[in-house]
């Protein structure tokens, strides 16, 4: 069964594109993409590069457009969009104080922690809502993604090596 899933992913997307696409998905991001790449037997360095690139693709768009998009959603007449807009605003505001206090390094460390909902998507959202300058926020997110990528690569390939050792 697992072999069939692996063959399907490689057959449909290819291992590298599969990692890039997985890293672009909110919440999953590279925290799921790097274990996927390890499962697909990508060399660790290729997996790291493709996961970081994939995770960073949405960041400039989030930084440039998210506040306008959330504003539109909260003003929309459709209650579903209003709820999502309010939820996103509350999510950003919840972490605003901690991140605003440390600005560049706050966003970087927030993105670097390899836990669900602490990745580049949320970090970019918070950076945009606190009004951080585009290039500063982009660099901060990139450093955070790179650190999270190192952590996840070490964890993923260390676990794979440990299983191979005991097999």
FENRAHU-V571667 format. One record per residue. N is the residue number from 1. RES is the residue in one letter. PHI is phi in degrees with one decimal (* if undefined). PSI is psi in whole degrees, -180 to 180 (* if undefined). D_CENTER is the distance of its C-alpha to the mean C-alpha in Angstrom with 2 decimals. Layout:
n:N res:RES phi:PHI psi:PSI d_center:D_CENTER
n:N res:RES phi:PHI psi:PSI d_center:D_CENTER
This chain:
n:1 res:X phi:* psi:-48 d_center:27.94
n:2 res:X phi:-64.8 psi:-40 d_center:24.96
n:3 res:X phi:-61.7 psi:-37 d_center:26.51
n:4 res:X phi:-67.4 psi:-39 d_center:26.78
n:5 res:X phi:-64.3 psi:-45 d_center:23.08
n:6 res:X phi:-59.2 psi:-47 d_center:22.32
n:7 res:X phi:-63.5 psi:-38 d_center:24.99
n:8 res:X phi:-65.7 psi:-47 d_center:23.76
n:9 res:X phi:-60.3 psi:-47 d_center:20.19
n:10 res:X phi:-65.4 psi:-39 d_center:21.78
n:11 res:X phi:-67.7 psi:-38 d_center:24.52
n:12 res:X phi:-82.7 psi:-48 d_center:22.52
n:13 res:X phi:-109.3 psi:-32 d_center:19.57
n:14 res:X phi:87.2 psi:152 d_center:20.34
n:15 res:X phi:-62.6 psi:-44 d_center:18.28
n:16 res:X phi:-66.6 psi:-48 d_center:16.51
n:17 res:X phi:-65.7 psi:-36 d_center:15.68
n:18 res:X phi:-58.8 psi:-42 d_center:14.65
n:19 res:X phi:-67.1 psi:-45 d_center:11.99
n:20 res:X phi:-59.5 psi:-49 d_center:10.84
n:21 res:X phi:-64.9 psi:-41 d_center:10.98
n:22 res:X phi:-62.8 psi:-40 d_center:9.28
n:23 res:X phi:-68.0 psi:-21 d_center:6.13
n:24 res:X phi:-81.7 psi:-15 d_center:6.52
n:25 res:X phi:-77.5 psi:128 d_center:7.07
n:26 res:X phi:-57.3 psi:150 d_center:6.08
n:27 res:X phi:72.1 psi:-46 d_center:6.41
n:28 res:X phi:-72.6 psi:-56 d_center:6.57
n:29 res:X phi:45.0 psi:-148 d_center:3.55
n:30 res:X phi:-77.4 psi:-10 d_center:5.53
n:31 res:X phi:-66.5 psi:-24 d_center:7.27
n:32 res:X phi:-103.2 psi:-30 d_center:9.08
n:33 res:X phi:-68.6 psi:-40 d_center:9.28
n:34 res:X phi:-69.2 psi:-44 d_center:11.15
n:35 res:X phi:-60.9 psi:-35 d_center:13.57
n:36 res:X phi:-62.1 psi:-47 d_center:14.10
n:37 res:X phi:-61.5 psi:-38 d_center:15.06
n:38 res:X phi:-64.8 psi:-42 d_center:17.29
n:39 res:X phi:-62.6 psi:-38 d_center:18.82
n:40 res:X phi:-82.4 psi:5 d_center:19.50
n:41 res:X phi:64.8 psi:34 d_center:21.16
n:42 res:X phi:-73.7 psi:145 d_center:19.39
n:43 res:X phi:-58.8 psi:146 d_center:20.51
n:44 res:X phi:-56.0 psi:-40 d_center:18.13
n:45 res:X phi:-70.7 psi:-37 d_center:18.03
n:46 res:X phi:-68.1 psi:-43 d_center:17.31
n:47 res:X phi:-57.7 psi:-47 d_center:14.52
n:48 res:X phi:-59.0 psi:-50 d_center:12.92
n:49 res:X phi:-62.0 psi:-48 d_center:13.58
n:50 res:X phi:-68.9 psi:-34 d_center:12.44
n:51 res:X phi:-68.1 psi:-44 d_center:9.06
n:52 res:X phi:-63.8 psi:-46 d_center:8.54
n:53 res:X phi:-59.4 psi:-47 d_center:10.22
n:54 res:X phi:-62.4 psi:-40 d_center:8.42
n:55 res:X phi:-68.5 psi:-30 d_center:4.93
n:56 res:X phi:-84.8 psi:-18 d_center:7.43
n:57 res:X phi:-54.6 psi:-47 d_center:9.60
n:58 res:X phi:-74.2 psi:-20 d_center:8.80
n:59 res:X phi:-56.6 psi:-51 d_center:8.79
n:60 res:X phi:-59.5 psi:-37 d_center:12.62
n:61 res:X phi:-67.6 psi:-39 d_center:13.37
n:62 res:X phi:-64.1 psi:-48 d_center:11.75
n:63 res:X phi:-60.8 psi:-38 d_center:13.63
n:64 res:X phi:-80.8 psi:-35 d_center:16.74
n:65 res:X phi:-119.7 psi:-11 d_center:17.13
n:66 res:X phi:-64.6 psi:-39 d_center:15.46
n:67 res:X phi:-67.3 psi:-38 d_center:18.44
n:68 res:X phi:-66.2 psi:-41 d_center:20.90
n:69 res:X phi:-66.5 psi:-43 d_center:19.27
n:70 res:X phi:-64.9 psi:-41 d_center:19.18
n:71 res:X phi:-59.0 psi:-43 d_center:22.73
n:72 res:X phi:-63.1 psi:-43 d_center:23.85
n:73 res:X phi:-63.6 psi:-42 d_center:22.50
n:74 res:X phi:-70.6 psi:-26 d_center:24.30
n:75 res:X phi:-90.9 psi:-8 d_center:27.45
n:76 res:X phi:-66.1 psi:150 d_center:27.39
n:77 res:X phi:-77.9 psi:-18 d_center:30.28
n:78 res:X phi:-79.3 psi:118 d_center:28.29
n:79 res:X phi:-61.0 psi:-33 d_center:27.63
n:80 res:X phi:-58.1 psi:-47 d_center:24.55
n:81 res:X phi:-67.6 psi:-36 d_center:22.80
n:82 res:X phi:-61.5 psi:-42 d_center:24.31
n:83 res:X phi:-65.4 psi:-42 d_center:22.85
n:84 res:X phi:-65.5 psi:-43 d_center:19.27
n:85 res:X phi:-60.7 psi:-43 d_center:19.82
n:86 res:X phi:-65.8 psi:-41 d_center:21.32
n:87 res:X phi:-61.9 psi:-45 d_center:18.62
n:88 res:X phi:-63.8 psi:-42 d_center:15.90
n:89 res:X phi:-62.7 psi:-46 d_center:18.42
n:90 res:X phi:-62.8 psi:-39 d_center:19.22
n:91 res:X phi:-60.5 psi:-46 d_center:15.65
n:92 res:X phi:-68.1 psi:-42 d_center:15.37
n:93 res:X phi:-66.8 psi:-31 d_center:18.96
n:94 res:X phi:-59.8 psi:-39 d_center:18.62
n:95 res:X phi:-98.9 psi:0 d_center:16.56
n:96 res:X phi:-59.3 psi:-48 d_center:18.33
n:97 res:X phi:-59.1 psi:-48 d_center:21.21
n:98 res:X phi:-63.0 psi:-46 d_center:19.49
n:99 res:X phi:-74.7 psi:-40 d_center:17.12
n:100 res:X phi:-63.0 psi:-35 d_center:19.96
n:101 res:X phi:-60.2 psi:-41 d_center:22.27
n:102 res:X phi:-106.5 psi:-2 d_center:20.40
n:103 res:X phi:44.9 psi:-110 d_center:18.78
n:104 res:X phi:-53.8 psi:-53 d_center:17.22
n:105 res:X phi:-73.1 psi:-27 d_center:16.96
n:106 res:X phi:-64.7 psi:-47 d_center:15.96
n:107 res:X phi:-64.7 psi:-45 d_center:12.75
n:108 res:X phi:-56.6 psi:-51 d_center:12.22
n:109 res:X phi:-68.3 psi:-36 d_center:13.05
n:110 res:X phi:-61.5 psi:-43 d_center:11.15
n:111 res:X phi:-70.9 psi:-34 d_center:7.77
n:112 res:X phi:-70.9 psi:-25 d_center:9.51
n:113 res:X phi:-69.6 psi:117 d_center:10.56
n:114 res:X phi:-82.1 psi:66 d_center:9.19
n:115 res:X phi:-123.7 psi:156 d_center:9.95
n:116 res:X phi:-58.4 psi:143 d_center:8.90
n:117 res:X phi:68.3 psi:21 d_center:8.30
n:118 res:X phi:-123.1 psi:20 d_center:7.81
n:119 res:X phi:-90.9 psi:-160 d_center:4.29
n:120 res:X phi:-64.7 psi:-35 d_center:4.26
n:121 res:X phi:-62.4 psi:-53 d_center:5.54
n:122 res:X phi:-69.8 psi:-40 d_center:8.02
n:123 res:X phi:-60.7 psi:-41 d_center:8.77
n:124 res:X phi:-65.7 psi:-41 d_center:9.62
n:125 res:X phi:-59.7 psi:-47 d_center:11.55
n:126 res:X phi:-66.2 psi:-44 d_center:13.40
n:127 res:X phi:-59.3 psi:-41 d_center:14.14
n:128 res:X phi:-68.1 psi:-41 d_center:15.57
n:129 res:X phi:-73.2 psi:-26 d_center:17.57
n:130 res:X phi:-88.0 psi:0 d_center:19.09
n:131 res:X phi:78.8 psi:25 d_center:20.13
n:132 res:X phi:-66.3 psi:142 d_center:18.63
n:133 res:X phi:-61.5 psi:145 d_center:19.78
n:134 res:X phi:-52.2 psi:-56 d_center:17.56
n:135 res:X phi:-66.6 psi:-35 d_center:17.89
n:136 res:X phi:-66.3 psi:-44 d_center:17.60
n:137 res:X phi:-66.8 psi:-40 d_center:14.34
n:138 res:X phi:-63.0 psi:-46 d_center:12.96
n:139 res:X phi:-65.4 psi:-40 d_center:14.30
n:140 res:X phi:-62.2 psi:-45 d_center:13.14
n:141 res:X phi:-65.4 psi:-41 d_center:9.42
n:142 res:X phi:-61.0 psi:-46 d_center:10.26
n:143 res:X phi:-61.5 psi:-42 d_center:12.17
n:144 res:X phi:-62.5 psi:-43 d_center:9.70
n:145 res:X phi:-64.5 psi:-41 d_center:7.19
n:146 res:X phi:-64.1 psi:-41 d_center:10.57
n:147 res:X phi:-65.7 psi:-47 d_center:11.81
n:148 res:X phi:-60.6 psi:-37 d_center:9.16
n:149 res:X phi:-63.8 psi:-41 d_center:9.79
n:150 res:X phi:-63.2 psi:-46 d_center:13.45
n:151 res:X phi:-60.1 psi:-48 d_center:13.44
n:152 res:X phi:-68.9 psi:-35 d_center:11.94
n:153 res:X phi:-66.3 psi:-46 d_center:14.25
n:154 res:X phi:-60.9 psi:-43 d_center:17.15
n:155 res:X phi:-66.3 psi:-46 d_center:16.69
n:156 res:X phi:-67.7 psi:-48 d_center:16.34
n:157 res:X phi:-78.8 psi:-26 d_center:19.15
n:158 res:X phi:-67.0 psi:-42 d_center:21.18
n:159 res:X phi:-67.0 psi:-43 d_center:21.30
n:160 res:X phi:-61.5 psi:-44 d_center:22.19
n:161 res:X phi:-64.2 psi:-39 d_center:24.84
n:162 res:X phi:-63.4 psi:-43 d_center:26.19
n:163 res:X phi:-65.2 psi:-39 d_center:26.69
n:164 res:X phi:-65.9 psi:-37 d_center:28.34
n:165 res:X phi:-64.9 psi:-41 d_center:30.55
n:166 res:X phi:-85.6 psi:-9 d_center:31.81
n:167 res:X phi:-77.0 psi:* d_center:32.28
